Amino acid sequence: MNPTEKLNEAKQIILDIEKEMLETHEFCPYEIAYTIKSIDSAIEFFEKEKDLVKAD
């Protein structure tokens, strides 16, 4: 499993937690959204890095 796949898996887990919190507690800490944003940035980084390696 490459880094992007691992990050996507982690993101899905966090999205599931976010959904569950919204359903059970009717709120979600901002840290969860911040974490999802950070994972998206990391995925973007690894995708760009992969494209650069292919270009060489």
Secondary structure, DSSP 8 states (H G I E B T S, - for coil): --HHHHHHHHHHHHHHHHHHHHHHHS---HHHHHHHHHHHHHHHHHHHHHHHHHH-
